[in-house]
Structures are given as C-alpha cells and as structure tokens.
Amino acid sequence: MEFFRKVTVKTTENDIHQRLTLGNLDMISTEIFNLDEPGEHQVQIGGIWGEFTLTRNIIKGGCRFALVECPNALCWTITTGYPPDPESIIVHLTINRTEKDDEFIEEITDFLNDMCQNLNHSFSQEKIKLNQ
C-alpha cells in the first residue's frame, strides 16, 4: 500500500539531508523516539508500533527511513524538488501489503498527519529565522 502527503513549504534537498537526521527525530514526528544514541545510519527507536531499528539513507531529493524488523516493511521518504510538486516536501510511505485492517490504516494516517505537521512547523520556523 502507498500513502502520499504534501507539505506546502519550500526547502532544498541539501536542507533535508542536513536537518532530518536520526538525532533529531522530533523534527519528523512526535510518535517515534530514540531509545539509544543514534549512529549515522541507524538507531533503536520506540513508537506507536513498538521497538524497531530505524535506518536513514540519503537519496536523490531527500531521505529514506525504514523500520528494519517491521513485518509490514514500513518505510517512508521525505523529498523535494520533483513531481508531483517540486516546490513542496513530499512524504511517501509504503508497506508491503495490499490490504490491512482499518485500525492499522488509521495508525498510519495519524503517523503521516503528525509527520506533516512536524515537518511544516520545523521547516517553516527555519524560514522565519532566515528572514529575521
């Protein structure tokens, strides 16, 4: 299954690379948190679905995050500069299932909504600081 969200805030690929690290997950979501000291590419996290290894990879346009042990292979990308809206941040989340129960879909929707709210706040605040 695929889920998309658009965060209408202008940023750059480099800004996403630099700012969305495993050390500051609160910029991404309030629903996940570090359980130990983050490495460059992975960290143990806790969250709404339990404890997982979260990996982060730099990709063209932004970053990809994945829950390594997740039986649904849940991962998401946060990118900018490309269609469907090159002037916004695009969040794309996938799982390896064609169907899931309504409760799980609602949890994914809540996670995405929280993520978009946090990204909007984090990147909008940076714009305000730059303009002062």
N, CA, C and O atoms as CSV, one atom per row, in Angstrom:
chain,resi,resn,atom,element,x,y,z
A,1,MET,N,N,0.846,-1.168,0.000
A,1,MET,CA,C,0.000,0.000,0.000
A,1,MET,C,C,0.893,1.233,0.000
A,1,MET,O,O,2.002,1.224,0.536
A,2,GLU,N,N,0.386,2.281,-0.608
A,2,GLU,CA,C,1.120,3.543,-0.674
A,2,GLU,C,C,0.280,4.670,-0.102
A,2,GLU,O,O,-0.944,4.697,-0.233
A,3,PHE,N,N,0.977,5.600,0.537
A,3,PHE,CA,C,0.336,6.782,1.102
A,3,PHE,C,C,1.201,7.984,0.754
A,3,PHE,O,O,2.425,7.927,0.879
A,4,PHE,N,N,0.577,9.065,0.321
A,4,PHE,CA,C,1.295,10.281,-0.026
A,4,PHE,C,C,0.749,11.455,0.780
A,4,PHE,O,O,-0.441,11.515,1.089
A,5,ARG,N,N,1.639,12.385,1.114
A,5,ARG,CA,C,1.242,13.655,1.717
A,5,ARG,C,C,2.126,14.746,1.136
A,5,ARG,O,O,3.282,14.511,0.786
A,6,LYS,N,N,1.564,15.937,1.040
A,6,LYS,CA,C,2.315,17.105,0.582
A,6,LYS,C,C,2.371,18.111,1.714
A,6,LYS,O,O,1.350,18.421,2.328
A,7,VAL,N,N,3.559,18.619,1.992
A,7,VAL,CA,C,3.763,19.679,2.975
A,7,VAL,C,C,4.154,20.915,2.175
A,7,VAL,O,O,5.239,20.974,1.596
A,8,THR,N,N,3.272,21.890,2.148
A,8,THR,CA,C,3.484,23.063,1.316
A,8,THR,C,C,4.443,24.033,2.008
A,8,THR,O,O,4.035,25.032,2.599
A,9,VAL,N,N,5.717,23.704,1.913
A,9,VAL,CA,C,6.784,24.542,2.446
A,9,VAL,C,C,7.992,24.318,1.546
A,9,VAL,O,O,8.308,23.181,1.197
A,10,LYS,N,N,8.659,25.386,1.175
A,10,LYS,CA,C,9.792,25.287,0.258
A,10,LYS,C,C,11.076,25.031,1.032
A,10,LYS,O,O,11.370,25.701,2.022
A,11,THR,N,N,11.832,24.050,0.563
A,11,THR,CA,C,13.135,23.739,1.138
A,11,THR,C,C,13.998,23.171,0.023
A,11,THR,O,O,13.614,23.211,-1.146
A,12,THR,N,N,15.145,22.649,0.373
A,12,THR,CA,C,16.045,22.072,-0.620
A,12,THR,C,C,16.404,20.640,-0.235
A,12,THR,O,O,16.251,20.231,0.916
A,13,GLU,N,N,16.876,19.901,-1.208
A,13,GLU,CA,C,17.367,18.539,-0.973
A,13,GLU,C,C,18.463,18.565,0.095
A,13,GLU,O,O,18.451,17.752,1.019
A,14,ASN,N,N,19.402,19.490,-0.033
A,14,ASN,CA,C,20.512,19.585,0.918
A,14,ASN,C,C,20.015,19.887,2.328
A,14,ASN,O,O,20.539,19.344,3.301
A,15,ASP,N,N,19.014,20.746,2.441
A,15,ASP,CA,C,18.455,21.077,3.760
A,15,ASP,C,C,17.837,19.833,4.409
A,15,ASP,O,O,18.014,19.610,5.607
A,16,ILE,N,N,17.126,19.035,3.638
A,16,ILE,CA,C,16.555,17.791,4.157
A,16,ILE,C,C,17.678,16.857,4.593
A,16,ILE,O,O,17.615,16.276,5.676
A,17,HIS,N,N,18.705,16.710,3.755
A,17,HIS,CA,C,19.848,15.854,4.099
A,17,HIS,C,C,20.482,16.282,5.421
A,17,HIS,O,O,20.790,15.443,6.268
A,18,GLN,N,N,20.674,17.580,5.594
A,18,GLN,CA,C,21.384,18.099,6.764
A,18,GLN,C,C,20.543,18.064,8.030
A,18,GLN,O,O,21.062,17.793,9.113
A,19,ARG,N,N,19.259,18.333,7.906
A,19,ARG,CA,C,18.437,18.553,9.094
A,19,ARG,C,C,17.677,17.333,9.580
A,19,ARG,O,O,17.471,17.185,10.785
A,20,LEU,N,N,17.253,16.453,8.681
A,20,LEU,CA,C,16.442,15.311,9.099
A,20,LEU,C,C,17.350,14.121,9.394
A,20,LEU,O,O,17.509,13.217,8.573
A,21,THR,N,N,17.935,14.145,10.576
A,21,THR,CA,C,18.867,13.095,10.992
A,21,THR,C,C,18.213,12.216,12.051
A,21,THR,O,O,17.128,12.517,12.548
A,22,LEU,N,N,18.883,11.144,12.378
A,22,LEU,CA,C,18.387,10.248,13.423
A,22,LEU,C,C,18.521,10.865,14.807
A,22,LEU,O,O,17.908,10.385,15.761
A,23,GLY,N,N,19.307,11.913,14.927
A,23,GLY,CA,C,19.481,12.594,16.206
A,23,GLY,C,C,18.399,13.594,16.519
A,23,GLY,O,O,18.286,14.038,17.662
A,24,ASN,N,N,17.598,13.963,15.540
A,24,ASN,CA,C,16.523,14.928,15.792
A,24,ASN,C,C,15.203,14.455,15.185
A,24,ASN,O,O,14.599,15.141,14.361
A,25,LEU,N,N,14.773,13.279,15.606
A,25,LEU,CA,C,13.531,12.704,15.097
A,25,LEU,C,C,12.316,13.558,15.419
A,25,LEU,O,O,11.282,13.438,14.762
A,26,ASP,N,N,12.431,14.425,16.433
A,26,ASP,CA,C,11.295,15.288,16.775
A,26,ASP,C,C,10.965,16.273,15.654
A,26,ASP,O,O,9.855,16.804,15.623
A,27,MET,N,N,11.892,16.530,14.739
A,27,MET,CA,C,11.578,17.353,13.567
A,27,MET,C,C,10.655,16.610,12.616
A,27,MET,O,O,9.954,17.220,11.807
A,28,ILE,N,N,10.663,15.271,12.722
A,28,ILE,CA,C,9.878,14.440,11.813
A,28,ILE,C,C,8.549,14.040,12.435
A,28,ILE,O,O,7.503,14.164,11.799
A,29,SER,N,N,8.582,13.558,13.682
A,29,SER,CA,C,7.360,13.043,14.292
A,29,SER,C,C,7.464,13.028,15.808
A,29,SER,O,O,8.544,12.846,16.370
A,30,THR,N,N,6.329,13.222,16.457
A,30,THR,CA,C,6.269,13.079,17.915
A,30,THR,C,C,5.914,11.641,18.302
A,30,THR,O,O,5.867,11.313,19.488
A,31,GLU,N,N,5.665,10.786,17.311
A,31,GLU,CA,C,5.226,9.415,17.579
A,31,GLU,C,C,6.355,8.397,17.589
A,31,GLU,O,O,6.112,7.216,17.837
A,32,ILE,N,N,7.593,8.830,17.323
A,32,ILE,CA,C,8.750,7.951,17.419
A,32,ILE,C,C,9.832,8.666,18.216
A,32,ILE,O,O,9.912,9.894,18.209
A,33,PHE,N,N,10.677,7.875,18.914
A,33,PHE,CA,C,11.713,8.476,19.752
A,33,PHE,C,C,12.890,7.515,19.875
A,33,PHE,O,O,12.728,6.297,19.800
A,34,ASN,N,N,14.071,8.084,20.065
A,34,ASN,CA,C,15.295,7.291,20.193
A,34,ASN,C,C,15.316,6.555,21.520
A,34,ASN,O,O,14.943,7.102,22.558
A,35,LEU,N,N,15.762,5.301,21.471
A,35,LEU,CA,C,15.961,4.506,22.676
A,35,LEU,C,C,17.436,4.443,23.065
A,35,LEU,O,O,17.774,4.071,24.188
A,36,ASP,N,N,18.307,4.807,22.134
A,36,ASP,CA,C,19.734,4.857,22.419
A,36,ASP,C,C,20.374,5.960,21.591
A,36,ASP,O,O,19.688,6.687,20.872
A,37,GLU,N,N,21.675,6.076,21.694
A,37,GLU,CA,C,22.418,7.105,20.960
A,37,GLU,C,C,22.410,6.751,19.474
A,37,GLU,O,O,22.808,5.648,19.100
A,38,PRO,N,N,21.959,7.678,18.622
A,38,PRO,CA,C,21.868,7.355,17.198
A,38,PRO,C,C,23.233,7.255,16.530
A,38,PRO,O,O,24.146,8.020,16.840
A,39,GLY,N,N,23.361,6.303,15.610
A,39,GLY,CA,C,24.516,6.227,14.732
A,39,GLY,C,C,24.232,7.070,13.504
A,39,GLY,O,O,23.195,7.727,13.414
A,40,GLU,N,N,25.141,7.048,12.577
A,40,GLU,CA,C,24.945,7.835,11.358
A,40,GLU,C,C,23.815,7.296,10.496
A,40,GLU,O,O,23.092,8.063,9.860
A,41,HIS,N,N,23.661,5.955,10.475
A,41,HIS,CA,C,22.685,5.347,9.569
A,41,HIS,C,C,21.581,4.559,10.258
A,41,HIS,O,O,20.628,4.146,9.597
A,42,GLN,N,N,21.680,4.335,11.581
A,42,GLN,CA,C,20.614,3.596,12.247
A,42,GLN,C,C,20.563,3.907,13.736
A,42,GLN,O,O,21.541,4.347,14.340
A,43,VAL,N,N,19.369,3.660,14.312
A,43,VAL,CA,C,19.142,3.870,15.732
A,43,VAL,C,C,17.994,2.963,16.172
A,43,VAL,O,O,17.116,2.634,15.374
A,44,GLN,N,N,18.003,2.568,17.424
A,44,GLN,CA,C,16.867,1.846,18.001
A,44,GLN,C,C,15.843,2.897,18.425
A,44,GLN,O,O,16.172,3.872,19.100
A,45,ILE,N,N,14.604,2.678,18.015
A,45,ILE,CA,C,13.545,3.629,18.359
A,45,ILE,C,C,12.392,2.914,19.029
A,45,ILE,O,O,12.248,1.696,18.923
A,46,GLY,N,N,11.582,3.680,19.713
A,46,GLY,CA,C,10.303,3.233,20.227
A,46,GLY,C,C,9.236,4.082,19.575
A,46,GLY,O,O,9.505,5.176,19.077
A,47,GLY,N,N,8.033,3.567,19.585
A,47,GLY,CA,C,6.951,4.336,18.993
A,47,GLY,C,C,5.635,3.597,19.067
A,47,GLY,O,O,5.474,2.654,19.842
A,48,ILE,N,N,4.715,4.031,18.264
A,48,ILE,CA,C,3.355,3.518,18.308
A,48,ILE,C,C,3.247,2.037,17.968
A,48,ILE,O,O,2.276,1.385,18.353
A,49,TRP,N,N,4.243,1.492,17.244
A,49,TRP,CA,C,4.194,0.085,16.845
A,49,TRP,C,C,5.197,-0.775,17.611
A,49,TRP,O,O,5.370,-1.948,17.282
A,50,GLY,N,N,5.856,-0.221,18.617
A,50,GLY,CA,C,6.825,-0.995,19.391
A,50,GLY,C,C,8.237,-0.492,19.180
A,50,GLY,O,O,8.454,0.684,18.887
A,51,GLU,N,N,9.208,-1.403,19.333
A,51,GLU,CA,C,10.621,-1.066,19.186
A,51,GLU,C,C,11.159,-1.635,17.882
A,51,GLU,O,O,10.885,-2.780,17.523
A,52,PHE,N,N,11.935,-0.803,17.176
A,52,PHE,CA,C,12.490,-1.194,15.881
A,52,PHE,C,C,13.852,-0.550,15.693
A,52,PHE,O,O,14.214,0.402,16.384
A,53,THR,N,N,14.597,-1.095,14.740
A,53,THR,CA,C,15.775,-0.418,14.221
A,53,THR,C,C,15.288,0.489,13.099
A,53,THR,O,O,14.655,0.026,12.151
A,54,LEU,N,N,15.584,1.778,13.208
A,54,LEU,CA,C,15.232,2.738,12.163
A,54,LEU,C,C,16.501,3.065,11.395
A,54,LEU,O,O,17.510,3.445,11.989
A,55,THR,N,N,16.453,2.919,10.081
A,55,THR,CA,C,17.587,3.303,9.249
A,55,THR,C,C,17.260,4.575,8.488
A,55,THR,O,O,16.099,4.879,8.217
A,56,ARG,N,N,18.310,5.309,8.149
A,56,ARG,CA,C,18.187,6.542,7.370
A,56,ARG,C,C,19.200,6.488,6.244
A,56,ARG,O,O,20.382,6.228,6.468
A,57,ASN,N,N,18.725,6.736,5.025
A,57,ASN,CA,C,19.596,6.790,3.864
A,57,ASN,C,C,19.364,8.080,3.101
A,57,ASN,O,O,18.229,8.519,2.918
A,58,ILE,N,N,20.449,8.673,2.665
A,58,ILE,CA,C,20.370,9.836,1.788
A,58,ILE,C,C,19.969,9.323,0.404
A,58,ILE,O,O,20.549,8.362,-0.102
A,59,ILE,N,N,18.977,9.970,-0.198
A,59,ILE,CA,C,18.556,9.622,-1.558
A,59,ILE,C,C,18.434,10.910,-2.357
A,59,ILE,O,O,18.460,12.003,-1.791
A,60,LYS,N,N,18.304,10.784,-3.647
A,60,LYS,CA,C,18.102,11.938,-4.512
A,60,LYS,C,C,16.818,12.644,-4.089
A,60,LYS,O,O,15.745,12.041,-4.094
A,61,GLY,N,N,16.924,13.895,-3.730
A,61,GLY,CA,C,15.759,14.670,-3.323
A,61,GLY,C,C,15.516,14.724,-1.836
A,61,GLY,O,O,14.739,15.566,-1.386
A,62,GLY,N,N,16.153,13.852,-1.034
A,62,GLY,CA,C,15.890,13.882,0.398
A,62,GLY,C,C,16.429,12.673,1.141
A,62,GLY,O,O,17.595,12.310,0.987
A,63,CYS,N,N,15.575,12.046,1.950
A,63,CYS,CA,C,15.982,10.917,2.803
A,63,CYS,C,C,14.930,9.817,2.778
A,63,CYS,O,O,13.741,10.068,2.578
A,64,ARG,N,N,15.405,8.583,2.988
A,64,ARG,CA,C,14.521,7.428,3.146
A,64,ARG,C,C,14.738,6.850,4.545
A,64,ARG,O,O,15.874,6.682,4.991
A,65,PHE,N,N,13.639,6.551,5.224
A,65,PHE,CA,C,13.664,5.950,6.557
A,65,PHE,C,C,12.947,4.613,6.486
A,65,PHE,O,O,11.941,4.485,5.789
A,66,ALA,N,N,13.462,3.607,7.207
A,66,ALA,CA,C,12.834,2.285,7.181
A,66,ALA,C,C,12.900,1.636,8.555
A,66,ALA,O,O,13.894,1.769,9.269
A,67,LEU,N,N,11.830,0.931,8.919
A,67,LEU,CA,C,11.772,0.134,10.145
A,67,LEU,C,C,12.234,-1.274,9.782
A,67,LEU,O,O,11.483,-2.041,9.180
A,68,VAL,N,N,13.467,-1.611,10.146
A,68,VAL,CA,C,14.117,-2.839,9.669
A,68,VAL,C,C,13.332,-4.104,10.011
A,68,VAL,O,O,13.111,-4.934,9.130
A,69,GLU,N,N,12.910,-4.273,11.249
A,69,GLU,CA,C,12.254,-5.514,11.656
A,69,GLU,C,C,10.741,-5.521,11.432
A,69,GLU,O,O,10.075,-6.499,11.773
A,70,CYS,N,N,10.207,-4.484,10.882
A,70,CYS,CA,C,8.754,-4.367,10.714
A,70,CYS,C,C,8.225,-5.442,9.754
A,70,CYS,O,O,8.707,-5.548,8.626
A,71,PRO,N,N,7.240,-6.238,10.190
A,71,PRO,CA,C,6.684,-7.271,9.314
A,71,PRO,C,C,5.925,-6.691,8.117
A,71,PRO,O,O,5.605,-7.410,7.171
A,72,ASN,N,N,5.642,-5.398,8.165
A,72,ASN,CA,C,4.967,-4.736,7.046
A,72,ASN,C,C,5.945,-3.976,6.162
A,72,ASN,O,O,5.532,-3.298,5.221
A,73,ALA,N,N,7.251,-4.083,6.460
A,73,ALA,CA,C,8.301,-3.400,5.700
A,73,ALA,C,C,8.004,-1.903,5.555
A,73,ALA,O,O,8.215,-1.318,4.493
A,74,LEU,N,N,7.511,-1.296,6.642
A,74,LEU,CA,C,7.123,0.113,6.596
A,74,LEU,C,C,8.350,0.995,6.390
A,74,LEU,O,O,9.331,0.900,7.127
A,75,CYS,N,N,8.277,1.847,5.385
A,75,CYS,CA,C,9.331,2.832,5.138
A,75,CYS,C,C,8.690,4.090,4.554
A,75,CYS,O,O,7.571,4.064,4.041
A,76,TRP,N,N,9.431,5.183,4.648
A,76,TRP,CA,C,8.931,6.434,4.089
A,76,TRP,C,C,10.081,7.262,3.555
A,76,TRP,O,O,11.220,7.155,4.008
A,77,THR,N,N,9.746,8.099,2.568
A,77,THR,CA,C,10.706,9.055,2.038
A,77,THR,C,C,10.174,10.458,2.273
A,77,THR,O,O,8.967,10.698,2.289
A,78,ILE,N,N,11.113,11.375,2.454
A,78,ILE,CA,C,10.812,12.801,2.574
A,78,ILE,C,C,11.693,13.476,1.534
A,78,ILE,O,O,12.917,13.497,1.665
A,79,THR,N,N,11.062,14.030,0.496
A,79,THR,CA,C,11.821,14.585,-0.625
A,79,THR,C,C,11.255,15.928,-1.064
A,79,THR,O,O,10.157,16.325,-0.676
A,80,THR,N,N,12.033,16.603,-1.876
A,80,THR,CA,C,11.599,17.844,-2.505
A,80,THR,C,C,12.281,17.978,-3.860
A,80,THR,O,O,13.279,17.314,-4.140
A,81,GLY,N,N,11.719,18.854,-4.699
A,81,GLY,CA,C,12.344,19.159,-5.979
A,81,GLY,C,C,11.842,18.368,-7.166
A,81,GLY,O,O,12.340,18.548,-8.278
A,82,TYR,N,N,10.873,17.499,-6.960
A,82,TYR,CA,C,10.396,16.634,-8.042
A,82,TYR,C,C,8.876,16.594,-8.057
A,82,TYR,O,O,8.232,16.968,-7.077
A,83,PRO,N,N,8.293,16.134,-9.186
A,83,PRO,CA,C,6.843,15.968,-9.229
A,83,PRO,C,C,6.393,15.028,-8.116
A,83,PRO,O,O,7.157,14.143,-7.730
A,84,PRO,N,N,5.230,15.180,-7.610
A,84,PRO,CA,C,4.130,15.951,-8.176
A,84,PRO,C,C,4.154,17.440,-7.834
A,84,PRO,O,O,3.368,18.194,-8.408
A,85,ASP,N,N,5.018,17.898,-6.924
A,85,ASP,CA,C,5.091,19.320,-6.584
A,85,ASP,C,C,6.524,19.665,-6.174
A,85,ASP,O,O,6.883,19.534,-5.004
A,86,PRO,N,N,7.343,20.104,-7.134
A,86,PRO,CA,C,8.752,20.376,-6.855
A,86,PRO,C,C,8.986,21.494,-5.841
A,86,PRO,O,O,10.097,21.637,-5.330
A,87,GLU,N,N,7.975,22.275,-5.548
A,87,GLU,CA,C,8.105,23.391,-4.609
A,87,GLU,C,C,7.679,23.029,-3.190
A,87,GLU,O,O,7.646,23.898,-2.318
A,88,SER,N,N,7.354,21.768,-2.947
A,88,SER,CA,C,6.889,21.323,-1.630
A,88,SER,C,C,7.686,20.105,-1.176
A,88,SER,O,O,8.458,19.527,-1.941
A,89,ILE,N,N,7.482,19.731,0.081
A,89,ILE,CA,C,8.009,18.474,0.601
A,89,ILE,C,C,6.962,17.399,0.331
A,89,ILE,O,O,5.778,17.590,0.609
A,90,ILE,N,N,7.403,16.273,-0.210
A,90,ILE,CA,C,6.513,15.143,-0.455
A,90,ILE,C,C,6.905,14.010,0.489
A,90,ILE,O,O,8.071,13.622,0.556
A,91,VAL,N,N,5.933,13.490,1.210
A,91,VAL,CA,C,6.132,12.342,2.089
A,91,VAL,C,C,5.447,11.155,1.422
A,91,VAL,O,O,4.264,11.217,1.085
A,92,HIS,N,N,6.198,10.079,1.236
A,92,HIS,CA,C,5.677,8.874,0.588
A,92,HIS,C,C,5.965,7.707,1.517
A,92,HIS,O,O,7.127,7.401,1.782
A,93,LEU,N,N,4.923,7.051,2.015
A,93,LEU,CA,C,5.057,5.928,2.934
A,93,LEU,C,C,4.509,4.683,2.255
A,93,LEU,O,O,3.462,4.723,1.609
A,94,THR,N,N,5.232,3.574,2.409
A,94,THR,CA,C,4.775,2.306,1.827
A,94,THR,C,C,4.842,1.184,2.855
A,94,THR,O,O,5.635,1.216,3.796
A,95,ILE,N,N,3.985,0.196,2.643
A,95,ILE,CA,C,4.058,-1.079,3.356
A,95,ILE,C,C,3.929,-2.185,2.307
A,95,ILE,O,O,3.455,-1.945,1.197
A,96,ASN,N,N,4.352,-3.386,2.667
A,96,ASN,CA,C,4.367,-4.486,1.707
A,96,ASN,C,C,3.073,-5.305,1.716
A,96,ASN,O,O,3.103,-6.525,1.550
A,97,ARG,N,N,1.979,-4.651,1.904
A,97,ARG,CA,C,0.670,-5.324,1.928
A,97,ARG,C,C,-0.272,-4.594,0.973
A,97,ARG,O,O,-0.147,-3.385,0.775
A,98,THR,N,N,-1.206,-5.324,0.388
A,98,THR,CA,C,-2.224,-4.692,-0.449
A,98,THR,C,C,-3.457,-4.330,0.356
A,98,THR,O,O,-4.263,-3.501,-0.067
A,99,GLU,N,N,-3.605,-4.959,1.532
A,99,GLU,CA,C,-4.728,-4.663,2.417
A,99,GLU,C,C,-4.272,-4.785,3.859
A,99,GLU,O,O,-3.425,-5.617,4.186
A,100,LYS,N,N,-4.842,-3.947,4.722
A,100,LYS,CA,C,-4.614,-4.028,6.168
A,100,LYS,C,C,-5.926,-3.653,6.844
A,100,LYS,O,O,-6.816,-3.065,6.229
A,101,ASP,N,N,-6.027,-4.005,8.122
A,101,ASP,CA,C,-7.255,-3.686,8.840
A,101,ASP,C,C,-7.358,-2.176,9.054
A,101,ASP,O,O,-6.362,-1.455,8.996
A,102,ASP,N,N,-8.567,-1.721,9.297
A,102,ASP,CA,C,-8.848,-0.286,9.422
A,102,ASP,C,C,-8.062,0.368,10.554
A,102,ASP,O,O,-7.649,1.521,10.438
A,103,GLU,N,N,-7.856,-0.358,11.642
A,103,GLU,CA,C,-7.117,0.206,12.776
A,103,GLU,C,C,-5.674,0.539,12.381
A,103,GLU,O,O,-5.163,1.599,12.744
A,104,PHE,N,N,-5.023,-0.349,11.649
A,104,PHE,CA,C,-3.645,-0.104,11.223
A,104,PHE,C,C,-3.587,1.051,10.229
A,104,PHE,O,O,-2.681,1.881,10.301
A,105,ILE,N,N,-4.532,1.114,9.311
A,105,ILE,CA,C,-4.586,2.219,8.343
A,105,ILE,C,C,-4.775,3.544,9.084
A,105,ILE,O,O,-4.173,4.551,8.711
A,106,GLU,N,N,-5.596,3.550,10.118
A,106,GLU,CA,C,-5.794,4.761,10.914
A,106,GLU,C,C,-4.502,5.154,11.630
A,106,GLU,O,O,-4.186,6.340,11.723
A,107,GLU,N,N,-3.758,4.182,12.131
A,107,GLU,CA,C,-2.472,4.481,12.781
A,107,GLU,C,C,-1.481,5.075,11.781
A,107,GLU,O,O,-0.756,6.012,12.113
A,108,ILE,N,N,-1.445,4.538,10.565
A,108,ILE,CA,C,-0.577,5.094,9.523
A,108,ILE,C,C,-1.011,6.515,9.186
A,108,ILE,O,O,-0.171,7.404,9.050
A,109,THR,N,N,-2.300,6.731,9.054
A,109,THR,CA,C,-2.813,8.074,8.751
A,109,THR,C,C,-2.447,9.062,9.857
A,109,THR,O,O,-2.029,10.185,9.573
A,110,ASP,N,N,-2.602,8.653,11.105
A,110,ASP,CA,C,-2.223,9.519,12.229
A,110,ASP,C,C,-0.730,9.809,12.212
A,110,ASP,O,O,-0.320,10.944,12.452
A,111,PHE,N,N,0.091,8.795,11.931
A,111,PHE,CA,C,1.545,8.961,11.846
A,111,PHE,C,C,1.905,9.956,10.746
A,111,PHE,O,O,2.730,10.845,10.958
A,112,LEU,N,N,1.291,9.810,9.574
A,112,LEU,CA,C,1.559,10.731,8.462
A,112,LEU,C,C,1.108,12.149,8.784
A,112,LEU,O,O,1.820,13.108,8.486
A,113,ASN,N,N,-0.058,12.289,9.385
A,113,ASN,CA,C,-0.546,13.625,9.740
A,113,ASN,C,C,0.379,14.294,10.750
A,113,ASN,O,O,0.672,15.484,10.636
A,114,ASP,N,N,0.839,13.527,11.739
A,114,ASP,CA,C,1.782,14.049,12.722
A,114,ASP,C,C,3.095,14.439,12.038
A,114,ASP,O,O,3.665,15.490,12.333
A,115,MET,N,N,3.568,13.598,11.132
A,115,MET,CA,C,4.802,13.870,10.423
A,115,MET,C,C,4.686,15.170,9.618
A,115,MET,O,O,5.587,16.008,9.658
A,116,CYS,N,N,3.610,15.330,8.911
A,116,CYS,CA,C,3.419,16.531,8.093
A,116,CYS,C,C,3.329,17.784,8.955
A,116,CYS,O,O,3.883,18.824,8.600
A,117,GLN,N,N,2.642,17.691,10.071
A,117,GLN,CA,C,2.544,18.824,10.986
A,117,GLN,C,C,3.935,19.206,11.511
A,117,GLN,O,O,4.279,20.387,11.564
A,118,ASN,N,N,4.728,18.207,11.898
A,118,ASN,CA,C,6.073,18.479,12.416
A,118,ASN,C,C,6.994,19.028,11.337
A,118,ASN,O,O,7.748,19.967,11.594
A,119,LEU,N,N,6.948,18.465,10.139
A,119,LEU,CA,C,7.781,18.976,9.045
A,119,LEU,C,C,7.397,20.400,8.688
A,119,LEU,O,O,8.266,21.245,8.473
A,120,ASN,N,N,6.105,20.670,8.625
A,120,ASN,CA,C,5.642,22.022,8.325
A,120,ASN,C,C,6.159,23.002,9.376
A,120,ASN,O,O,6.679,24.066,9.039
A,121,HIS,N,N,6.016,22.641,10.631
A,121,HIS,CA,C,6.474,23.505,11.718
A,121,HIS,C,C,7.998,23.689,11.667
A,121,HIS,O,O,8.491,24.814,11.750
A,122,SER,N,N,8.730,22.600,11.532
A,122,SER,CA,C,10.196,22.655,11.550
A,122,SER,C,C,10.757,23.474,10.400
A,122,SER,O,O,11.640,24.306,10.610
A,123,PHE,N,N,10.263,23.255,9.195
A,123,PHE,CA,C,10.801,23.965,8.043
A,123,PHE,C,C,10.249,25.374,7.925
A,123,PHE,O,O,10.933,26.244,7.386
A,124,SER,N,N,9.046,25.634,8.403
A,124,SER,CA,C,8.501,26.994,8.430
A,124,SER,C,C,9.247,27.858,9.440
A,124,SER,O,O,9.514,29.030,9.174
A,125,GLN,N,N,9.587,27.286,10.606
A,125,GLN,CA,C,10.331,28.007,11.633
A,125,GLN,C,C,11.690,28.427,11.103
A,125,GLN,O,O,12.152,29.531,11.390
A,126,GLU,N,N,12.331,27.564,10.337
A,126,GLU,CA,C,13.651,27.890,9.759
A,126,GLU,C,C,13.521,29.075,8.810
A,126,GLU,O,O,14.382,29.955,8.795
A,127,LYS,N,N,12.454,29.106,8.020
A,127,LYS,CA,C,12.233,30.201,7.086
A,127,LYS,C,C,12.072,31.516,7.853
A,127,LYS,O,O,12.603,32.548,7.443
A,128,ILE,N,N,11.339,31.471,8.964
A,128,ILE,CA,C,11.134,32.663,9.789
A,128,ILE,C,C,12.478,33.159,10.327
A,128,ILE,O,O,12.739,34.362,10.308
A,129,LYS,N,N,13.326,32.259,10.801
A,129,LYS,CA,C,14.636,32.640,11.326
A,129,LYS,C,C,15.498,33.281,10.243
A,129,LYS,O,O,16.181,34.272,10.503
A,130,LEU,N,N,15.474,32.727,9.033
A,130,LEU,CA,C,16.283,33.263,7.947
A,130,LEU,C,C,15.831,34.658,7.530
A,130,LEU,O,O,16.645,35.463,7.080
A,131,ASN,N,N,14.561,34.946,7.674
A,131,ASN,CA,C,14.032,36.247,7.271
A,131,ASN,C,C,14.224,37.327,8.319
A,131,ASN,O,O,13.984,38.499,8.027
A,132,GLN,N,N,14.644,36.985,9.521
A,132,GLN,CA,C,14.805,37.986,10.579
A,132,GLN,C,C,16.156,38.656,10.521
A,132,GLN,O,O,16.450,39.523,11.343
